[in-house]
Amino acid sequence: MHILSKSTYIKGEQCPKALYMYKKHPYLRDKLSLEKRAKFKRGTDVGILARTYFPGGVNMTPTTPSLFGKMFEKTMQNLNDPNVNVMYEAIFIHNDTLIMLDILVRDGDKWRAIEVKSSMSLNETYYHDASLQYYVLKGCKVPISDIELMYINSDYERKGDIDVKQLFVFKSVKDFAENELENIDKKVNELKDVVNLSNAPKINIGTQCFTPYTCEFRGHCWKKIPDDSFLHTTSYDDKELFSLFNSGIQDNRSFKRLINPLSLEMNQIDALEQDTFYINYKKFYDLAGKKTESIAFLNLLFYRPAVPILDGHKPYQEVVIAFSILSNQDGEVIEWNCLEDYSKMEEGLNILTEELKRFEKVIYFSAQNINSLMHKYNILESKEISFKIINFRDVLKESDFFNKKTKYDFSLKSIYEELFASEKIFEHSRIILNATSDNELERILVGKDMEDENKYLQKLYNRLLK
């Protein structure tokens, strides 16, 4: 019935080989990370809320892929039904390309097409998404008054119930889409030809493996790249690394001839070849400070909902929903959470402030700047706390910590598993997914996971600061 969809078109734009693999060999995809699962869930939740801006619509979502054709016919019938004024996930097919439009609203004798985004700003990829949809709508001869991107208003502040009229803002992209019609038609036909190839197109690995999204077939396409390849280093820009690789410099020996033997690049290559890690210990000891027994290992869990859940909060504003503290002295564990009632956050912040005063040093590991979060909620206003909080991730980053995984995942998991090769630990995103789950049994797991993560951090800290 169709060859392309919006998602496969985007995949093909990034890399035609990825499109071919998805259509012909989907079983070779990399495992979906928990972090990506969390992002998909957030997008789905925002999309459903956006429908309340235009209530009373007909949901055209098919129950199975085999019904796409039938729902396309039904969508076309609804266009001429005066009793249908709004459709959700309206299905259109043109030139073997299928789209499911988030929201379609009757606008006089025309229709207003709306694509929902869960972000607070728009990027070029979003414009191209909408342009493909406009191309299919035009091909189906749907009279379009406008095509718009509906996204989150960063200035919205919750006061009582969610006001969707204030939460969302709109941006017309019709002029942009109109100008892209010829390019899209050409690209659609090119990508259809790719799908019909007897073998995958020969495309060298490159920056398209990561931009604008990490390709789900990276594991397959990189299977011949050794774990100790210079491509895994971080000191050179990826564009420069791939330029060297695709010009014929494909092994470490050739790469080493180009770099300073005393450089960071050489240290990283040595770490790769010896299957170990590199760290600049001089920087590390300066940043980590003196070792002391009175250390709190802190796991602070916060949630950044696209739609604010507390009065006075804005979209994506952090809500502290749990913390766990592990004492390095006696193994004492202090836990708190408000998973059942986020309005109790202030109570938890007060408890946290008092508990942290007891320790000489507070160590945490996070890709987020928890210090700025603590400033926002006045935790660091206490002089007894502000000077002793250290983000161990920042310390390792600034100490040039490197192993074969950290280029792609500078996480507690990737670093811990390098130093303790016989152990495997879970992704941090598992805690977030469980904490925000509707399943009570999953929420119960949060406290134990946070405690375990603190133990991993403690073991890592003691190992490096020996």
C-alpha positions in Angstrom: 0.0 0.0 0.0 2.9 2.4 0.7 6.7 2.3 0.7 7.6 5.3 2.8 6.2 7.0 5.9 7.3 10.2 7.7 9.7 8.3 9.9 11.3 6.2 7.1 11.6 9.3 4.9 13.5 11.1 7.7 15.6 8.0 8.2 16.4 8.0 4.5 17.3 11.7 4.5 19.9 11.0 7.2 21.2 7.9 5.5 19.7 5.9 2.6 21.4 2.8 3.8 19.6 3.1 7.2 16.3 3.3 5.2 17.2 0.2 3.2 18.2 -1.8 6.4 15.0 -0.7 8.2 12.8 -1.9 5.3 14.7 -5.1 4.5 16.6 -6.1 7.7 14.9 -4.5 10.7 16.1 -7.3 13.0 19.6 -5.8 12.8 18.6 -2.6 14.6 20.4 -1.7 17.8 18.5 -2.2 21.1 16.4 0.8 22.0 17.8 2.6 25.0 15.7 3.4 28.0 16.5 7.1 27.5 14.9 7.0 24.0 11.9 5.1 25.3 11.4 8.0 27.9 11.6 10.6 25.1 9.0 8.7 22.9 6.6 8.5 25.9 6.9 12.2 26.5 6.1 13.0 22.9 3.1 10.7 22.9 1.7 12.3 26.1 2.1 15.8 24.7 0.4 14.8 21.5 -2.6 13.4 23.3 -2.9 16.6 25.4 -2.7 18.7 22.3 -5.9 17.2 21.0 -7.9 18.8 23.9 -7.1 22.2 22.2 -9.4 21.0 19.4 -11.9 18.7 21.1 -14.4 16.4 19.6 -12.2 15.0 16.9 -12.5 11.7 15.1 -9.5 9.4 15.9 -8.3 7.8 12.6 -5.5 5.7 14.2 -5.7 2.2 12.7 -5.7 -0.8 15.2 -3.3 -2.7 12.9 -1.0 -1.7 10.0 -3.2 -3.8 7.6 -5.9 -1.1 8.1 -3.9 1.8 6.8 -5.5 1.6 3.4 -9.0 1.4 4.8 -8.4 4.4 7.2 -7.0 6.4 4.3 -10.3 5.9 2.4 -12.2 6.8 5.6 -10.1 9.9 6.0 -10.8 11.1 2.5 -14.6 10.5 3.1 -14.5 12.5 6.3 -13.1 15.5 4.4 -16.5 15.8 2.7 -18.6 15.0 5.7 -19.9 18.2 7.2 -20.3 16.5 10.6 -16.6 15.9 10.9 -14.6 19.1 11.8 -11.6 17.6 13.5 -9.5 14.5 12.9 -6.6 13.1 14.9 -4.0 11.0 13.1 -5.7 11.5 9.8 -4.1 9.2 7.2 -3.1 10.2 3.7 -1.1 8.4 1.0 0.5 9.9 -2.0 3.3 8.7 -4.3 3.6 5.6 -2.1 4.2 7.8 1.0 2.0 7.6 4.1 1.6 10.2 6.7 -0.5 10.3 9.9 -1.2 14.0 10.7 -1.5 14.8 14.4 -4.4 17.1 14.0 -6.6 18.3 11.1 -9.1 21.0 11.7 -11.8 22.2 9.3 -11.2 25.9 8.4 -14.2 27.1 6.3 -14.0 25.2 3.0 -10.4 24.3 3.7 -8.4 22.4 6.3 -5.8 23.5 8.8 -3.0 20.9 9.2 -1.2 20.7 12.6 1.9 18.7 13.6 2.5 18.6 17.4 6.0 18.8 18.9 6.9 18.4 22.6 9.8 20.8 22.5 9.9 24.5 23.4 11.7 25.5 20.2 11.8 24.5 16.5 14.6 23.1 14.5 15.2 22.5 10.8 14.2 18.8 11.1 10.7 19.8 12.3 10.3 22.1 9.2 11.3 19.3 6.9 8.8 16.9 8.7 6.0 19.3 8.1 7.1 19.8 4.5 6.8 16.1 3.7 3.3 16.1 5.2 2.3 19.1 3.2 3.6 17.4 0.0 1.4 14.3 0.7 -1.6 16.5 1.5 -1.2 18.5 -1.7 -0.8 15.2 -3.6 -4.1 14.0 -2.1 -5.6 17.4 -3.3 -6.6 18.3 0.3 -7.5 22.1 0.3 -5.0 23.4 3.0 -5.4 26.8 4.5 -2.3 26.4 6.6 0.2 23.9 8.0 1.5 24.7 11.4 3.8 23.4 14.1 2.2 23.3 17.5 4.8 23.3 20.3 5.3 24.2 24.0 5.2 27.8 25.1 8.3 28.3 27.2 6.7 31.3 29.0 3.7 29.4 30.2 3.3 29.2 34.0 0.8 26.8 35.5 -1.9 28.3 37.7 -4.5 25.7 38.6 -5.6 23.3 35.8 -3.6 23.2 32.6 -4.7 25.9 30.1 -3.9 24.3 26.8 -4.7 27.6 25.0 -1.7 29.1 26.9 0.5 26.0 27.0 0.8 25.7 23.2 1.9 28.1 20.5 1.8 27.8 16.7 4.2 28.5 13.9 3.0 28.5 10.3 5.4 26.7 8.0 3.3 26.7 4.8 5.6 29.1 2.9 8.6 26.9 3.7 6.8 23.7 2.8 5.6 25.2 -0.5 9.1 26.0 -1.5 10.2 22.5 -0.6 7.7 20.6 -2.8 10.0 20.0 -5.7 12.9 18.9 -3.5 10.7 16.5 -1.6 9.2 15.0 -4.7 12.7 14.3 -6.0 13.8 12.9 -2.6 10.7 10.7 -2.3 11.4 9.1 -5.7 15.1 8.6 -4.8 14.3 6.9 -1.6 11.7 4.6 -3.2 14.4 3.5 -5.6 16.7 2.8 -2.6 14.0 0.5 -1.0 13.7 -1.4 -4.3 17.5 -2.1 -4.5 18.5 -5.7 -4.4 21.4 -4.9 -2.0 22.0 -2.2 0.5 23.6 0.9 -0.9 27.4 1.3 -0.3 27.7 4.2 2.0 30.8 4.9 4.2 30.3 5.5 7.9 30.4 9.2 8.7 28.8 12.0 10.7 25.4 10.8 9.4 25.8 7.9 11.9 25.1 10.4 14.7 23.4 13.5 13.1 20.7 14.6 13.6 20.0 11.3 15.4 22.1 8.3 16.4 21.3 5.7 13.7 19.7 2.5 15.0 21.9 0.5 12.6 25.2 1.9 13.9 26.1 -1.4 15.5 25.6 -3.2 12.2 27.5 -0.7 10.0 30.3 -0.4 12.5 30.8 -4.1 13.1 34.1 -4.2 11.2 35.5 -1.1 13.1 37.8 -2.4 15.9 37.0 -1.4 19.5 40.5 0.2 19.6 40.0 2.3 16.4 41.0 5.9 16.5 37.5 6.8 15.4 36.4 6.3 19.1 38.7 9.1 20.3 37.3 12.5 21.3 40.1 15.0 20.9 39.5 15.4 17.1 36.2 16.6 15.6 34.2 13.8 14.1 34.1 15.4 10.7 37.9 15.5 10.7 38.2 11.9 11.9 35.8 10.6 9.2 37.6 12.7 6.6 40.8 10.9 7.5 39.2 7.5 7.7 37.5 7.8 4.3 40.6 9.2 2.7 42.4 5.9 3.5 43.8 6.4 7.0 41.9 3.6 8.5 44.3 2.1 11.2 45.8 3.4 14.3 49.4 3.1 13.0 48.6 5.5 10.1 46.7 7.9 12.5 49.6 7.9 15.0 51.9 9.3 12.3 49.8 12.4 12.2 49.6 13.2 15.9 51.9 14.5 18.6 53.3 11.5 20.6 52.7 13.4 23.9 49.2 14.5 23.0 45.8 13.6 24.5 45.0 11.8 21.3 47.9 9.5 21.8 46.9 8.8 25.4 43.5 7.9 24.2 44.8 5.6 21.5 47.0 3.9 24.1 44.0 3.4 26.3 42.0 1.9 23.4 44.8 -0.5 22.4 45.4 -1.6 25.9 41.7 -1.9 26.6 41.8 0.3 29.6 41.1 3.9 30.5 43.0 7.2 30.6 42.8 9.9 33.2 44.9 12.9 33.9 45.5 12.1 37.6 47.0 15.5 38.3 43.9 17.3 37.2 41.7 14.7 38.9 43.3 15.0 42.4 43.1 18.8 42.1 39.4 18.7 41.3 38.4 15.8 43.5 40.0 17.2 46.6 41.3 15.4 49.6 39.8 12.1 50.6 37.8 12.1 53.7 35.6 9.6 55.6 32.7 12.0 56.1 31.3 11.7 52.6 27.7 11.7 51.4 27.0 10.0 48.1 23.9 11.7 46.8 21.4 10.5 44.3 19.0 13.3 43.5 16.1 12.3 41.2 14.3 15.0 39.4 11.7 15.0 36.7 11.5 17.6 33.9 7.9 17.2 32.6 7.1 19.0 29.3 3.7 19.9 30.9 4.2 21.5 34.3 2.7 19.5 37.2 3.0 22.0 40.0 1.5 25.5 40.3 4.1 28.2 39.6 6.2 25.9 37.4 7.0 26.3 33.7 7.4 23.6 31.0 10.4 21.4 31.6 11.1 22.9 35.0 12.7 20.4 37.4 10.7 18.8 40.1 12.7 17.0 42.8 10.8 13.7 43.4 13.3 11.6 45.4 16.7 11.5 46.9 18.9 8.8 48.5 22.0 9.5 50.6 24.7 6.9 51.3 27.2 7.6 54.1 30.7 6.6 53.4 31.4 6.1 57.1 28.8 3.6 58.3 26.8 2.8 55.2 23.7 4.6 56.6 21.1 5.2 53.9 18.7 8.1 54.1 15.8 8.0 51.6 12.9 10.2 50.7 10.4 10.5 47.8 7.2 12.2 46.8 6.3 9.9 44.0 2.6 9.7 45.1 2.3 13.5 45.7 4.7 15.9 44.0 3.3 18.8 46.0 5.4 17.5 48.9 8.6 18.5 47.2 9.3 21.4 49.5 9.2 19.1 52.5 11.8 16.9 50.9 14.1 19.8 50.0 14.1 20.9 53.7 15.0 17.4 54.8 17.7 17.2 52.2 19.2 20.5 53.3 19.5 19.4 56.9 20.9 16.0 56.1 23.7 17.3 53.8 25.0 19.6 56.6 26.2 16.6 58.4 28.9 15.7 55.9 32.3 17.2 54.9 31.8 16.3 51.3 28.9 15.5 49.0 29.5 13.5 45.8 27.0 13.0 43.0 27.1 12.0 39.4 24.8 13.6 36.9 24.8 15.0 33.3 22.5 17.7 34.7 23.8 20.7 36.7 22.3 19.8 40.0 24.2 22.7 41.7 22.1 25.1 39.7 19.0 23.2 40.6 20.0 23.4 44.3 20.5 27.2 43.9 17.1 27.5 42.4 15.5 25.8 45.5 17.8 27.6 48.0 19.6 24.4 49.2 23.0 25.9 48.4 22.1 29.1 50.2 23.4 27.4 53.3 27.1 28.1 53.7 27.4 24.7 55.4 26.6 23.0 52.1 27.6 25.2 49.1 31.4 24.6 49.2 31.4 20.8 49.5 29.1 19.6 46.7 31.0 17.9 43.8 29.6 16.5 40.5 31.9 13.5 40.0 31.0 13.4 36.3 32.3 17.0 35.8 35.5 16.0 37.7 36.1 13.1 35.4 35.3 15.1 32.2 37.7 17.9 33.2 40.3 15.2 34.1 40.1 13.9 30.5 38.7 10.6 31.6 38.4 8.3 28.5 37.5 4.8 27.6 36.1 3.1 24.5 32.5 3.8 25.5 32.6 7.4 26.9 32.6 9.1 23.5 29.1 7.9 23.0 27.9 7.5 26.6 29.7 9.4 29.4 27.6 7.8 32.1 28.1 6.2 35.5 27.3 2.8 33.7 30.0 3.2 31.0 32.7 4.3 33.4 31.9 1.9 36.1 31.8 -1.1 33.8 35.3 -0.1 32.4 36.8 -0.1 35.9 34.9 -3.2 37.1 34.8 -5.3 33.9 33.1 -8.3 35.5 30.0 -6.2 36.6 27.1 -4.9 34.6 24.8 -2.2 35.9 21.5 -0.7 34.8 20.9 2.5 32.8 20.0 5.5 35.0 16.9 6.1 32.8 15.4 3.0 34.3 14.9 4.9 37.5 13.2 7.8 35.8 10.9 5.5 33.8 9.9 3.6 37.0 9.5 6.7 39.1 7.1 8.3 36.6 5.3 5.0 35.8 1.6 4.5 36.5 2.5 1.1 37.8 2.8 1.1 41.6 5.1 -2.0 41.6 7.5 -0.2 39.2 7.6 2.8 41.5 8.5 0.6 44.5 11.7 -0.3 42.7 13.0 3.3 42.6 14.4 3.4 46.2 16.5 0.2 45.8 17.8 1.3 42.4 18.8 4.7 43.8 20.6 3.1 46.7 22.4 0.7 44.4 23.5 3.6 42.1 25.0 5.3 45.1 26.9 2.2 46.0 28.3 2.0 42.4 29.4 5.7 42.7 31.0 5.0 46.1 32.9 2.1 44.7 34.0 4.1 41.7 35.1 7.1 43.8 37.1 4.9 46.2 38.7 3.1 43.3 40.0 6.2 41.6 40.9 8.1 44.7 42.9 5.3 46.2 
